[in-house]
Amino acid sequence: MKLRLEFMALVVIAEITYLCQHEISSLADSGQEIAPRPRTASNSSRFVGAGSCAAAACHNGSPENSQVGREYATWITRDRHAQAYEVLFSDRSQSIQTLLHAKRKAHEDLRCLTCHVSPDLNADVDKTVPYFRTDGVSCESCHGPAEKWLSVHHLEAWKQITPMEKQRHGMNDTQSLLGRAQVCVKCHVGAPGMDVDHDLLAAGHPRLNFEFAAFHAMMPHHWPDAKDRDPKVSTRGRPDFEARAWAVGQLVTAQAALDLLADRASDHKKPWPEFAEYDCSACHHNLTSPSNRPQQPYGKRRQSALPWGTYVTLTPQILESLNNGRDPQLLQFLSSIKTAMDSGNVDRKELASKSTAAAILLSPWQAKLERKLFGPSWVDSLCQSIQKTHGLTPASNHDAQTQASLSLAALYQAHNDMWQNSHEGARNALLRFSKTTINPGEYEPEAIRKRLLEFKNIDTKERREK
């Protein structure tokens, strides 16, 4: 875990945006297994505010050596989500609104509030719980409006019902990895109707960079970590937790990114191309001389075209790694979408259709990965595949390299958890590799390739020694 914390501190930027929800009725009707997405419950359940959790007998107790009973205290003192609303009063937020010619201040703008308070926030909330927004991203922002479950969620009978039944009362599933990732992408990836587009980025909003396993590791845990990792403590505890967190998170993130792409492409009132879909460093980089950037190969991409972003780029490798589990139609959709986006000449209607179809086809795979038991050999093969495809290829862009570095960190931690060993040389090489991915403006593909090759050589030597 120490490696993860050191590594993520170098490469992760945590910002918040909003993901709208939609149903996947076509596959549900066909009888295929669907991983349910979180439902917004604001129409039937009301917020009550984080103060309802703050009693010492509830989630603000005193046991310093346990997360249980101190959930509120952990959130209010250590979790940056608690300051999400305060950020809207900053000079930066005011400057963004000025540059966007916004009619409202950031702390009054629903576009900002649904990112910095709750996706379910609406005008009715301010009438019923006027202080709710000041909590920032608080308990109910993730767990769901608590009106219908606040008084019963501590009872044993409530603990015995299924997550789907709890969801009907307004509580989101945060026990399963799939449920957690689905809650996170609401804010950290983007969605139809509420996304961090290029206009917002140009005005000064930080770009969203997200990898679920990394964010999950860095978030101050207000739940017992052993329940996720130790089968002796909980029925859901498994030693392959980090591997599953990475794999499930990749597919959930890809689904959210595809939903957002479909919305951007289908809405002809929006500008196109939407530059937020592409790698920032393709345009924003230091103009130094000499520089080896112009000599870098472009792969299959046309020289004048921008490289598409990488929330989806590792998905094919995950699907192909599952024995007898390949999905030719889904892989074809993903390949076609990438080719179209990299071409610089996109049929928006066709792109929107394929992106929607691919997002739907991803859903049953998420549930399969949630249940799958990953072994060290699978982790090892994925590490090698990522290094080869997205690291040692000079044409790989900054976004792809960042996703590769975050993924290698997650899989390296999973490797250690399952084999209970740590190779100091590989650890240090991975940290050096991460430092080359931090700043898009200083991104040098060849430098990253050399760093990753160093990690690959050490990793290969380690396997030979065993």
ChimeraX attribute file (.defattr): number of C-alpha atoms within 10 A of each C-alpha:
attribute: neighborCount
match mode: 1-to-1
recipient: residues
	/A:1	13
	/A:2	7
	/A:3	17
	/A:4	19
	/A:5	15
	/A:6	13
	/A:7	24
	/A:8	21
	/A:9	13
	/A:10	14
	/A:11	20
	/A:12	18
	/A:13	16
	/A:14	18
	/A:15	19
	/A:16	28
	/A:17	25
	/A:18	27
	/A:19	26
	/A:20	21
	/A:21	16
	/A:22	12
	/A:23	12
	/A:24	16
	/A:25	10
	/A:26	10
	/A:27	15
	/A:28	14
	/A:29	9
	/A:30	8
	/A:31	8
	/A:32	12
	/A:33	15
	/A:34	19
	/A:35	21
	/A:36	18
	/A:37	19
	/A:38	25
	/A:39	18
	/A:40	20
	/A:41	19
	/A:42	19
	/A:43	11
	/A:44	12
	/A:45	18
	/A:46	21
	/A:47	24
	/A:48	20
	/A:49	22
	/A:50	20
	/A:51	13
	/A:52	13
	/A:53	18
	/A:54	18
	/A:55	12
	/A:56	13
	/A:57	11
	/A:58	15
	/A:59	19
	/A:60	19
	/A:61	18
	/A:62	14
	/A:63	10
	/A:64	9
	/A:65	7
	/A:66	13
	/A:67	20
	/A:68	17
	/A:69	21
	/A:70	22
	/A:71	21
	/A:72	26
	/A:73	19
	/A:74	17
	/A:75	20
	/A:76	17
	/A:77	11
	/A:78	14
	/A:79	19
	/A:80	14
	/A:81	22
	/A:82	19
	/A:83	18
	/A:84	22
	/A:85	22
	/A:86	15
	/A:87	15
	/A:88	20
	/A:89	13
	/A:90	12
	/A:91	9
	/A:92	14
	/A:93	18
	/A:94	18
	/A:95	16
	/A:96	20
	/A:97	21
	/A:98	15
	/A:99	13
	/A:100	14
	/A:101	9
	/A:102	12
	/A:103	10
	/A:104	12
	/A:105	17
	/A:106	23
	/A:107	21
	/A:108	12
	/A:109	14
	/A:110	18
	/A:111	17
	/A:112	21
	/A:113	24
	/A:114	23
	/A:115	28
	/A:116	32
	/A:117	28
	/A:118	27
	/A:119	26
	/A:120	22
	/A:121	20
	/A:122	14
	/A:123	9
	/A:124	12
	/A:125	17
	/A:126	13
	/A:127	10
	/A:128	12
	/A:129	13
	/A:130	13
	/A:131	14
	/A:132	22
	/A:133	23
	/A:134	18
	/A:135	23
	/A:136	22
	/A:137	28
	/A:138	27
	/A:139	23
	/A:140	24
	/A:141	26
	/A:142	19
	/A:143	16
	/A:144	28
	/A:145	27
	/A:146	24
	/A:147	18
	/A:148	18
	/A:149	17
	/A:150	15
	/A:151	9
	/A:152	11
	/A:153	14
	/A:154	11
	/A:155	9
	/A:156	9
	/A:157	9
	/A:158	13
	/A:159	12
	/A:160	9
	/A:161	10
	/A:162	10
	/A:163	17
	/A:164	14
	/A:165	12
	/A:166	18
	/A:167	18
	/A:168	15
	/A:169	19
	/A:170	27
	/A:171	27
	/A:172	26
	/A:173	25
	/A:174	17
	/A:175	13
	/A:176	15
	/A:177	27
	/A:178	26
	/A:179	20
	/A:180	22
	/A:181	27
	/A:182	26
	/A:183	24
	/A:184	24
	/A:185	26
	/A:186	26
	/A:187	28
	/A:188	26
	/A:189	26
	/A:190	25
	/A:191	25
	/A:192	19
	/A:193	13
	/A:194	20
	/A:195	24
	/A:196	23
	/A:197	19
	/A:198	18
	/A:199	16
	/A:200	17
	/A:201	15
	/A:202	14
	/A:203	16
	/A:204	16
	/A:205	18
	/A:206	14
	/A:207	19
	/A:208	20
	/A:209	18
	/A:210	24
	/A:211	25
	/A:212	27
	/A:213	27
	/A:214	24
	/A:215	18
	/A:216	18
	/A:217	16
	/A:218	19
	/A:219	15
	/A:220	16
	/A:221	15
	/A:222	19
	/A:223	16
	/A:224	12
	/A:225	12
	/A:226	15
	/A:227	16
	/A:228	21
	/A:229	19
	/A:230	16
	/A:231	13
	/A:232	11
	/A:233	14
	/A:234	12
	/A:235	11
	/A:236	17
	/A:237	16
	/A:238	21
	/A:239	21
	/A:240	24
	/A:241	24
	/A:242	27
	/A:243	27
	/A:244	25
	/A:245	26
	/A:246	24
	/A:247	25
	/A:248	28
	/A:249	28
	/A:250	25
	/A:251	27
	/A:252	30
	/A:253	25
	/A:254	23
	/A:255	27
	/A:256	25
	/A:257	25
	/A:258	27
	/A:259	25
	/A:260	26
	/A:261	22
	/A:262	24
	/A:263	19
	/A:264	25
	/A:265	23
	/A:266	16
	/A:267	14
	/A:268	11
	/A:269	8
	/A:270	12
	/A:271	13
	/A:272	12
	/A:273	16
	/A:274	14
	/A:275	16
	/A:276	19
	/A:277	20
	/A:278	20
	/A:279	19
	/A:280	20
	/A:281	19
	/A:282	18
	/A:283	11
	/A:284	12
	/A:285	15
	/A:286	12
	/A:287	10
	/A:288	9
	/A:289	6
	/A:290	7
	/A:291	10
	/A:292	12
	/A:293	17
	/A:294	9
	/A:295	9
	/A:296	14
	/A:297	13
	/A:298	17
	/A:299	11
	/A:300	10
	/A:301	19
	/A:302	12
	/A:303	14
	/A:304	10
	/A:305	15
	/A:306	22
	/A:307	28
	/A:308	27
	/A:309	21
	/A:310	23
	/A:311	24
	/A:312	21
	/A:313	20
	/A:314	22
	/A:315	21
	/A:316	17
	/A:317	14
	/A:318	19
	/A:319	21
	/A:320	14
	/A:321	15
	/A:322	12
	/A:323	7
	/A:324	8
	/A:325	12
	/A:326	15
	/A:327	14
	/A:328	11
	/A:329	12
	/A:330	19
	/A:331	18
	/A:332	14
	/A:333	20
	/A:334	22
	/A:335	13
	/A:336	15
	/A:337	22
	/A:338	19
	/A:339	17
	/A:340	18
	/A:341	22
	/A:342	21
	/A:343	18
	/A:344	17
	/A:345	11
	/A:346	16
	/A:347	11
	/A:348	20
	/A:349	13
	/A:350	14
	/A:351	23
	/A:352	22
	/A:353	15
	/A:354	20
	/A:355	24
	/A:356	18
	/A:357	18
	/A:358	22
	/A:359	23
	/A:360	22
	/A:361	21
	/A:362	21
	/A:363	21
	/A:364	16
	/A:365	20
	/A:366	24
	/A:367	17
	/A:368	15
	/A:369	22
	/A:370	19
	/A:371	13
	/A:372	12
	/A:373	14
	/A:374	19
	/A:375	15
	/A:376	17
	/A:377	10
	/A:378	15
	/A:379	23
	/A:380	16
	/A:381	12
	/A:382	19
	/A:383	21
	/A:384	15
	/A:385	16
	/A:386	21
	/A:387	21
	/A:388	15
	/A:389	16
	/A:390	23
	/A:391	28
	/A:392	20
	/A:393	18
	/A:394	21
	/A:395	22
	/A:396	22
	/A:397	25
	/A:398	27
	/A:399	24
	/A:400	25
	/A:401	28
	/A:402	25
	/A:403	25
	/A:404	25
	/A:405	28
	/A:406	27
	/A:407	24
	/A:408	21
	/A:409	26
	/A:410	30
	/A:411	26
	/A:412	23
	/A:413	25
	/A:414	26
	/A:415	24
	/A:416	17
	/A:417	20
	/A:418	18
	/A:419	12
	/A:420	9
	/A:421	10
	/A:422	14
	/A:423	12
	/A:424	10
	/A:425	13
	/A:426	20
	/A:427	20
	/A:428	13
	/A:429	19
	/A:430	23
	/A:431	20
	/A:432	17
	/A:433	24
	/A:434	26
	/A:435	15
	/A:436	24
	/A:437	26
	/A:438	17
	/A:439	13
	/A:440	20
	/A:441	16
	/A:442	16
	/A:443	21
	/A:444	21
	/A:445	22
	/A:446	18
	/A:447	15
	/A:448	25
	/A:449	23
	/A:450	15
	/A:451	20
	/A:452	26
	/A:453	18
	/A:454	18
	/A:455	22
	/A:456	21
	/A:457	12
	/A:458	18
	/A:459	19
	/A:460	13
	/A:461	12
	/A:462	13
	/A:463	9
	/A:464	8
	/A:465	6
	/A:466	5
